[in-house]
Amino acid sequence: MAKKTTKAACPVCDKPMDDKYKPFCSRRCADVDLNRWLGETYRVPTDEPGIANDPYAEEG
């Protein structure tokens, strides 16, 4: 019995991943993901205090 291999899905649209844009299916999905990071849609959880609690932050 042959093993069935499944191709990874694009994390943005769930279409099959393209090796050229790994792990995405297209340049468009790669750009969508980058825009989400730059727009701060994605955030890495942390226990560090925010800027409001930073004694070294510059007052504006």
Backbone as CSV, one residue per row, in Angstrom:
resi,resn,N_x,N_y,N_z,CA_x,CA_y,CA_z,C_x,C_y,C_z
1,MET,0.846,-1.175,0.000,0.000,0.000,0.000,0.894,1.243,0.000
2,ALA,0.674,2.115,-0.940,1.466,3.336,-1.056,0.946,4.391,-0.086
3,LYS,1.896,5.148,0.479,1.494,6.236,1.371,0.936,7.384,0.551
4,LYS,-0.116,7.975,1.046,-0.712,9.128,0.386,-0.060,10.384,0.958
5,THR,0.569,11.160,0.092,1.207,12.392,0.562,0.258,13.555,0.312
6,THR,0.155,14.395,1.302,-0.677,15.582,1.156,0.225,16.795,1.156
7,LYS,-0.057,17.709,0.279,0.722,18.933,0.183,0.201,19.926,1.220
8,ALA,1.099,20.645,1.822,0.717,21.630,2.827,-0.172,22.704,2.211
9,ALA,-1.045,23.252,3.028,-1.964,24.284,2.562,-1.421,25.674,2.881
10,CYS,-1.765,26.619,2.036,-1.394,28.022,2.236,-2.048,28.521,3.533
11,PRO,-1.298,29.184,4.416,-1.877,29.662,5.668,-2.864,30.814,5.487
12,VAL,-2.884,31.437,4.313,-3.792,32.559,4.079,-5.109,32.095,3.476
13,CYS,-5.044,31.243,2.427,-6.274,30.883,1.698,-6.564,29.389,1.652
14,ASP,-5.698,28.561,2.206,-5.853,27.100,2.258,-5.739,26.393,0.919
15,LYS,-5.261,27.068,-0.124,-4.983,26.393,-1.394,-3.668,25.626,-1.240
16,PRO,-3.395,24.684,-2.129,-2.118,23.941,-2.025,-0.911,24.875,-2.139
17,MET,0.099,24.614,-1.321,1.309,25.426,-1.300,2.101,25.269,-2.597
18,ASP,2.713,26.349,-3.044,3.591,26.335,-4.215,5.030,26.432,-3.698
19,ASP,5.902,25.536,-4.144,7.286,25.541,-3.666,7.996,26.869,-3.927
20,LYS,7.607,27.577,-4.968,8.239,28.858,-5.292,7.941,29.916,-4.223
21,TYR,6.760,29.848,-3.598,6.347,30.857,-2.611,6.184,30.256,-1.217
22,LYS,6.834,29.159,-0.964,6.720,28.405,0.275,6.701,29.314,1.494
23,PRO,5.797,29.229,2.398,4.716,28.272,2.573,3.394,28.721,1.956
24,PHE,3.433,29.714,1.089,2.211,30.255,0.496,1.941,29.644,-0.875
25,CYS,0.763,29.940,-1.430,0.410,29.399,-2.743,0.754,30.374,-3.863
26,SER,0.934,31.651,-3.524,1.194,32.656,-4.548,1.884,33.868,-3.928
27,ARG,2.372,34.735,-4.789,2.994,35.986,-4.331,1.954,36.847,-3.610
28,ARG,0.726,36.806,-4.096,-0.350,37.595,-3.495,-0.548,37.215,-2.025
29,CYS,-0.632,35.909,-1.744,-0.827,35.470,-0.360,0.383,35.816,0.507
30,ALA,1.578,35.737,-0.052,2.779,36.133,0.691,2.701,37.614,1.046
31,ASP,2.248,38.439,0.106,2.116,39.877,0.357,1.009,40.173,1.366
32,VAL,-0.084,39.427,1.305,-1.171,39.596,2.277,-0.648,39.318,3.685
33,ASP,0.118,38.240,3.833,0.675,37.888,5.132,1.641,38.963,5.627
34,LEU,2.507,39.455,4.746,3.446,40.516,5.120,2.686,41.767,5.566
35,ASN,1.633,42.117,4.848,0.839,43.288,5.205,0.187,43.118,6.578
36,ARG,-0.222,41.908,6.893,-0.815,41.659,8.211,0.221,41.860,9.310
37,TRP,1.477,41.427,9.073,2.530,41.655,10.063,2.832,43.147,10.191
38,LEU,2.972,43.829,9.060,3.316,45.254,9.099,2.190,46.100,9.674
39,GLY,0.949,45.670,9.480,-0.202,46.389,10.019,-0.528,45.999,11.448
40,GLU,0.323,45.166,12.048,0.192,44.709,13.424,-1.088,43.924,13.676
41,THR,-1.589,43.228,12.622,-2.719,42.326,12.810,-2.268,41.112,13.594
42,TYR,-1.047,40.628,13.296,-0.455,39.526,14.041,0.370,40.123,15.164
43,ARG,0.313,39.496,16.307,1.139,39.934,17.434,1.690,38.726,18.149
44,VAL,2.909,38.843,18.608,3.537,37.780,19.368,3.216,38.037,20.835
45,PRO,2.576,37.077,21.523,2.220,37.302,22.925,3.469,37.439,23.796
46,THR,3.396,38.325,24.766,4.522,38.566,25.656,4.015,39.001,27.024
47,ASP,4.837,38.826,28.028,4.510,39.280,29.383,5.179,40.610,29.693
48,GLU,5.902,41.158,28.724,6.602,42.421,28.944,5.598,43.564,29.026
49,PRO,5.901,44.571,29.849,5.004,45.721,29.947,5.002,46.520,28.646
50,GLY,3.917,47.183,28.375,3.808,48.002,27.178,4.562,49.303,27.313
51,ILE,4.526,50.125,26.287,5.232,51.412,26.297,4.698,52.321,27.395
52,ALA,3.408,52.229,27.715,2.824,53.072,28.760,3.506,52.843,30.104
53,ASN,4.025,51.647,30.331,4.694,51.328,31.591,6.214,51.394,31.491
54,ASP,6.744,51.859,30.365,8.187,51.893,30.146,8.770,53.182,30.719
55,PRO,9.592,53.100,31.745,10.149,54.317,32.342,11.136,55.020,31.416
56,TYR,11.639,54.340,30.397,12.602,54.929,29.482,11.978,55.468,28.212
57,ALA,10.673,55.308,28.059,9.995,55.775,26.848,9.949,57.296,26.865
58,GLU,10.123,57.873,25.674,10.084,59.335,25.565,8.647,59.817,25.672
59,GLU,8.468,60.895,26.391,7.142,61.511,26.506,6.864,62.320,25.246
60,GLY,5.650,62.245,24.719,5.363,62.926,23.467,4.394,63.942,23.575
